[in-house]
Amino acid sequence: MRTALTIAGSDSSGGAGIQADIKTMTANGVFAMSAITALTAQNTTGVTGIMEVSPEFLEEQIDCIFTDIRPDAVKIGMVSSAGLITAIADRLKEYHAENIVVDPVMVATSGAKLISDDAVATLKEKLLPIADILTPNIPETEVLSGMEVKTEEDMVSAARKISEQYQCAVLVKGGHQLNDANDLLYRNGECRWFYGKRIDNPNTHGTGCTLSSAIASNLAKGFPMDESVERAKEYISGALGAMLDLGRGSGPMNHAFDITGRFAVEAGEDQAVTADREGGK
């Protein structure tokens, strides 16, 4: 069985972070492992507290993973301090990690800064150069490229600039700021658009985590980059389209929308329902 490692923070509400990553990796057919960068107290209405681990303890987690069950791919999510970013970069280089997917969480889609300028500088210097693919949203793309992104042509120019600077593939997530759900993959001097249909679902907590983890899962299974992105986009569309509605705020997606079988049956469901679910009907 292929394996994948997520290095990210814990989301106590289960919709994003480590929890979303593990669900996504499991649903995409790989064995999921985790190195936790921080604990958060949060729910669908917001975050009330954050407790970071020390760089030394993060290194210890990564050491334990690579010296026993080596991951076939690594996804890195939000890391809020320069010390933790340095620890991750050092350990991944030490172990010659492969298929590194970095979701460069720096700026929310609202434009709010999520990490310090010092952490951003360290991210650019140490972590992004070892990535195989970056998955920035539009504000993060602007930070990394140093240019405004207002049109699809801007997305192409910015993606090219980032890809050439860090020598990796770049998936710029268009989201609802420029288009409905169209993302741009730029790699090896070529670009490809992934056109998505807008799904009218306000519960989008954890979409960035889910997409990057799905890409990592498919890379771990041996799919090429383009196909890994395509499969990840299809998966996240299914998770959003399941229209799960939990919590009082921006709720989570249903990461398990495609998991069926007798262990997924709820109390009271009869055998006919079970058979339908297993048959994909």
Backbone torsions as a table, in degrees:
resi	resn	phi	psi	omega
1	MET	NA	135.7	178.1
2	ARG	-72.4	156.9	-174.3
3	THR	-129.7	153.2	177.6
4	ALA	-144.4	146.4	-179.9
5	LEU	-115.8	132.9	171.2
6	THR	-109.6	132.0	175.8
7	ILE	-115.9	106.3	-172.8
8	ALA	-167.2	-177.5	179.0
9	GLY	-91.1	160.9	178.4
10	SER	-87.7	137.0	174.7
11	ASP	-111.1	109.3	-175.6
12	SER	-61.8	-22.0	180.0
13	SER	-85.8	-8.7	172.7
14	GLY	84.4	0.2	-174.6
15	GLY	-90.6	-24.2	-176.3
16	ALA	-135.7	-169.1	175.0
17	GLY	59.7	-150.4	-177.8
18	ILE	-52.6	-42.6	-176.6
19	GLN	-63.4	-45.1	177.7
20	ALA	-64.8	-38.4	-179.3
21	ASP	-62.8	-46.9	-178.7
22	ILE	-64.2	-43.0	177.7
23	LYS	-61.3	-44.1	-179.0
24	THR	-63.8	-46.5	-179.5
25	MET	-62.9	-41.3	178.4
26	THR	-63.6	-45.6	-180.0
27	ALA	-64.9	-25.1	179.9
28	ASN	-97.5	14.3	166.6
29	GLY	83.1	22.2	175.7
30	VAL	-122.9	158.6	177.3
31	PHE	-82.6	122.1	-173.3
32	ALA	-96.3	137.0	174.0
33	MET	-128.6	161.7	-175.8
34	SER	-142.6	146.2	168.6
35	ALA	-124.3	115.8	-170.6
36	ILE	-91.4	126.7	-178.8
37	THR	-90.0	-26.9	-177.4
38	ALA	-163.2	152.6	170.1
39	LEU	-99.8	140.0	175.2
40	THR	-125.4	148.0	168.8
41	ALA	-103.9	108.6	-177.2
42	GLN	-153.9	162.7	171.3
43	ASN	-143.6	-163.7	-175.2
44	THR	-70.7	-11.8	-179.1
45	THR	-98.2	-11.1	178.0
46	GLY	152.8	177.9	-179.6
47	VAL	-103.1	131.0	179.7
48	THR	-109.3	-16.0	-179.9
49	GLY	-164.4	149.0	178.6
50	ILE	-135.5	134.0	176.3
51	MET	-129.6	106.7	-179.2
52	GLU	-76.3	150.3	169.5
53	VAL	-84.9	166.5	177.8
54	SER	-80.5	153.8	175.8
55	PRO	-56.1	-36.5	-179.0
56	GLU	-64.6	-41.3	-180.0
57	PHE	-71.0	-34.4	175.8
58	LEU	-64.4	-42.6	177.0
59	GLU	-60.5	-39.6	-179.9
60	GLU	-63.9	-40.2	177.0
61	GLN	-61.5	-46.8	-178.1
62	ILE	-65.2	-39.6	177.2
63	ASP	-59.7	-45.5	-178.7
64	CYS	-60.5	-37.5	-178.9
65	ILE	-71.2	-52.6	-173.6
66	PHE	-69.4	-25.9	-179.4
67	THR	-86.6	0.5	-179.8
68	ASP	-129.0	-67.3	178.7
69	ILE	-113.7	95.5	-175.8
70	ARG	-69.3	129.1	179.0
71	PRO	-76.5	142.9	175.9
72	ASP	-82.4	-15.6	176.8
73	ALA	-154.7	156.5	-179.9
74	VAL	-132.0	128.6	173.3
75	LYS	-110.2	132.9	178.9
76	ILE	-119.0	125.1	179.8
77	GLY	-105.0	-141.8	-174.5
78	MET	-68.7	124.5	175.2
79	VAL	-131.5	115.2	-164.7
80	SER	-95.4	-5.0	-178.3
81	SER	-129.7	152.3	-179.0
82	ALA	-62.2	-37.2	-179.4
83	GLY	-63.0	-41.3	179.3
84	LEU	-70.2	-39.1	178.2
85	ILE	-62.0	-43.7	178.6
86	THR	-62.4	-42.3	179.7
87	ALA	-60.9	-44.1	179.8
88	ILE	-63.3	-49.6	-177.9
89	ALA	-60.2	-43.1	-178.9
90	ASP	-62.8	-44.8	-176.7
91	ARG	-71.1	-39.7	-179.3
92	LEU	-66.5	-36.4	175.6
93	LYS	-68.4	-39.2	179.0
94	GLU	-58.9	-40.1	-176.2
95	TYR	-96.0	5.3	179.8
96	HIS	51.7	50.5	-178.7
97	ALA	-60.9	148.6	-177.5
98	GLU	-118.0	159.9	175.6
99	ASN	52.2	58.3	-177.3
100	ILE	-90.0	119.2	178.6
101	VAL	-108.8	120.4	-179.1
102	VAL	-113.1	118.2	170.1
103	ASP	-92.5	99.5	-170.3
104	PRO	-77.7	73.3	-174.8
105	VAL	-68.8	105.6	-179.0
106	MET	-131.5	-38.0	-174.3
107	VAL	-135.4	129.4	177.0
108	ALA	-69.3	160.2	178.6
109	THR	-62.1	-19.2	175.8
110	SER	-75.5	-14.4	-178.0
111	GLY	102.2	-7.2	-178.3
112	ALA	-72.0	135.5	177.8
113	LYS	-72.6	137.2	-177.3
114	LEU	-109.4	-20.8	177.5
115	ILE	-135.4	163.6	-174.9
116	SER	-73.0	161.7	176.9
117	ASP	-61.1	-35.7	178.5
118	ASP	-62.6	-42.6	179.3
119	ALA	-67.3	-38.6	177.9
120	VAL	-61.1	-44.1	-179.8
121	ALA	-62.3	-41.4	179.6
122	THR	-68.4	-38.6	176.9
123	LEU	-57.8	-47.3	-179.4
124	LYS	-65.4	-38.7	-174.8
125	GLU	-77.6	-39.6	-168.6
126	LYS	-113.3	-35.0	-172.6
127	LEU	-95.8	-44.9	-176.7
128	LEU	-62.1	-35.3	-179.8
129	PRO	-66.3	-15.2	179.7
130	ILE	-102.4	2.9	-178.2
131	ALA	-78.9	152.3	171.3
132	ASP	-91.9	-31.0	177.0
133	ILE	-151.8	141.0	174.4
134	LEU	-110.3	148.4	-178.4
135	THR	-129.0	64.4	-177.2
136	PRO	-79.1	149.8	168.5
137	ASN	-81.4	-176.0	-175.8
138	ILE	-63.4	-49.0	178.2
139	PRO	-59.8	-38.1	178.3
140	GLU	-69.0	-35.4	175.6
141	THR	-62.1	-39.2	178.1
142	GLU	-65.0	-40.2	178.9
143	VAL	-64.7	-45.4	-175.8
144	LEU	-72.1	-32.2	-177.2
145	SER	-93.4	-20.6	-177.0
146	GLY	72.8	22.2	179.7
147	MET	-137.6	155.5	176.2
148	GLU	-73.8	143.4	178.7
149	VAL	-122.5	104.2	-176.9
150	LYS	-117.7	-20.0	-176.3
151	THR	-132.1	171.4	176.5
152	GLU	-65.4	-32.4	176.2
153	GLU	-64.9	-37.4	175.7
154	ASP	-63.4	-38.2	178.5
155	MET	-59.7	-42.8	179.6
156	VAL	-64.5	-46.8	-178.5
157	SER	-63.0	-43.3	-179.2
158	ALA	-67.1	-42.7	179.8
159	ALA	-62.3	-41.3	178.4
160	ARG	-61.4	-43.8	-178.1
161	LYS	-63.7	-43.8	179.9
162	ILE	-66.8	-43.4	-178.9
163	SER	-62.4	-42.3	179.7
164	GLU	-69.1	-34.1	-179.2
165	GLN	-71.1	-42.0	-174.5
166	TYR	-104.9	0.1	175.8
167	GLN	55.2	50.0	179.1
168	CYS	-149.3	170.7	174.6
169	ALA	-74.9	151.8	179.4
170	VAL	-133.6	125.8	174.0
171	LEU	-109.2	104.7	178.6
172	VAL	-87.3	120.7	-177.0
173	LYS	-88.7	112.9	-177.5
174	GLY	-69.3	-43.7	179.7
175	GLY	60.4	-150.0	-177.2
176	HIS	-94.9	3.5	-177.7
177	GLN	-80.6	-36.2	-178.1
178	LEU	-115.0	-28.7	-176.4
179	ASN	-157.0	-173.8	-176.1
180	ASP	-71.4	-59.7	179.8
181	ALA	-159.6	40.6	-175.5
182	ASN	-96.6	123.3	-178.8
183	ASP	-112.1	151.6	-178.3
184	LEU	-117.0	122.9	174.0
185	LEU	-102.1	123.0	177.0
186	TYR	-118.0	122.3	178.7
187	ARG	-155.1	141.0	177.4
188	ASN	53.1	37.8	176.3
189	GLY	79.3	4.3	-179.5
190	GLU	-124.1	151.0	178.8
191	CYS	-121.5	150.5	177.5
192	ARG	-139.7	131.9	177.3
193	TRP	-91.7	138.4	172.4
194	PHE	-113.1	108.1	-175.4
195	TYR	-89.9	126.1	-179.4
196	GLY	-118.7	151.9	177.0
197	LYS	-90.1	131.2	179.2
198	ARG	-65.3	130.0	178.1
199	ILE	-106.6	120.6	-175.2
200	ASP	-77.4	77.1	-178.7
201	ASN	-135.4	115.5	-178.9
202	PRO	-74.1	-11.5	-177.0
203	ASN	-91.4	87.4	-173.9
204	THR	-119.2	17.5	-179.8
205	HIS	-61.6	123.3	176.1
206	GLY	90.5	14.2	-178.2
207	THR	-65.1	-40.4	-179.9
208	GLY	-64.7	-43.2	177.5
209	CYS	-61.2	-44.3	-176.6
210	THR	-64.9	-44.9	-179.3
211	LEU	-62.6	-47.7	-177.7
212	SER	-66.7	-35.5	178.0
213	SER	-69.3	-36.4	177.6
214	ALA	-67.4	-38.9	175.9
215	ILE	-61.4	-47.2	179.7
216	ALA	-60.0	-40.7	180.0
217	SER	-61.2	-43.7	-178.5
218	ASN	-71.7	-35.4	173.4
219	LEU	-63.0	-40.0	178.7
220	ALA	-60.9	-33.0	-178.4
221	LYS	-83.4	-1.2	174.9
222	GLY	98.0	4.1	177.5
223	PHE	-72.3	145.3	176.0
224	PRO	-66.6	166.2	-173.5
225	MET	-57.0	-50.2	-177.4
226	ASP	-58.7	-45.2	-178.3
227	GLU	-70.4	-33.1	176.9
228	SER	-62.1	-42.5	177.8
229	VAL	-66.3	-43.4	-179.2
230	GLU	-61.1	-44.9	179.4
231	ARG	-66.4	-38.1	178.9
232	ALA	-65.3	-40.6	177.4
233	LYS	-62.9	-40.8	178.8
234	GLU	-64.5	-41.2	-180.0
235	TYR	-63.2	-47.3	-176.9
236	ILE	-67.6	-31.0	175.5
237	SER	-64.7	-39.7	177.4
238	GLY	-66.3	-40.8	179.8
239	ALA	-65.0	-40.5	177.2
240	LEU	-70.8	-40.4	-177.7
241	GLY	-67.5	-17.6	177.3
242	ALA	-69.3	-14.6	172.3
243	MET	57.2	42.2	173.1
244	LEU	-63.2	140.2	-178.4
245	ASP	-135.1	93.1	-179.8
246	LEU	-126.4	145.5	174.9
247	GLY	86.3	170.8	-176.9
248	ARG	-96.9	-6.7	179.8
249	GLY	-117.7	-144.2	176.2
250	SER	-76.7	103.0	-170.4
251	GLY	-81.8	177.5	-178.8
252	PRO	-82.7	167.8	172.7
253	MET	-90.2	169.3	175.2
254	ASN	-93.9	91.3	-179.2
255	HIS	-64.7	-22.0	-176.0
256	ALA	-98.9	22.6	-175.2
257	PHE	-59.3	-26.4	-175.7
258	ASP	-106.2	9.2	178.7
259	ILE	-95.4	115.3	-179.6
260	THR	-127.1	178.1	-180.0
261	GLY	123.6	175.6	-171.6
262	ARG	-67.2	-24.7	-179.9
263	PHE	-80.8	-9.6	177.6
264	ALA	-96.1	-3.4	-176.6
265	VAL	-71.7	137.5	176.0
266	GLU	-88.4	158.5	178.1
267	ALA	-57.5	133.6	178.1
268	GLY	97.8	-16.0	177.1
269	GLU	-75.0	135.5	-178.0
270	ASP	-89.8	176.8	-175.7
271	GLN	-64.7	-31.5	179.6
272	ALA	-64.9	-40.6	177.5
273	VAL	-64.7	-41.8	178.6
274	THR	-59.8	-44.3	-179.8
275	ALA	-63.6	-40.2	177.7
276	ASP	-61.7	-43.4	-177.9
277	ARG	-65.2	-41.9	-179.2
278	GLU	-69.9	-25.9	178.1
279	GLY	-86.0	-2.3	178.6
280	GLY	74.2	21.1	-177.8
281	LYS	-84.8	NA	NA
